[in-house]
Amino acid sequence: MFRMLGNIIRNLFSKPATRRYPHTKREPFENARGCIDVDISNCIFCGICQKKCPADAIKVSKDGKSWEIDPYKCIICNVCTETCPKKCILSSPEYKAPEYQKSVNRRIKE
């Protein structure tokens, strides 16, 4: 019983072992894989990213000049960012906020 009381007092006056999340956020580490996005103005709609995607999450339409990714299928392997000849597919280390409804990230070139 007295050993436990010593533990309680020691923990009461020491720093916490974890971060206080809403107040202190951890910076993303180097080479973190958060989410995939595209710079549609540079895209030539070649479809290489669609062919190389192992999860079949990317759909490219050359006729409709559209590019879309299903974030629920994407495994964030970054194969599409490495194979894009124009380097218009970007991988950012920040994660997207959760959404209430399932949606597909669709970009259309105007």
C-alpha positions, 0 to 999 in steps of 0.5 A: 500500500505504501509503495503505491502511495509513493508512486502516486506522489512521484507521478503527481509532481513529474512531467507526463510521459505522453504529449497532451495531444490537442495542445501539443501536436507532433510534427510529421517525421521525414518521409512520412506518407500522409495523403496524395494530391495532384497539380492538375495544371501540369498533368498530361493525363498519360495514365502511367500512374493508373497503370502502376497503382497496385491498389487500383485507386487512381482513375485517369480519363484522357478524353474527359481530362479528369484525374481521381483517386479513391482515398479509401483504396489508396495504400499510400505507397507513393508509386504514382509519385515516383512514376509520374513523368511530369512530377505533378502527383505530390505526397504530403506528410500531413494527414487529411482530417476525417470526413463524415461521408465517403468521397473521391478526390476528383480533379478536372482540367479546365 
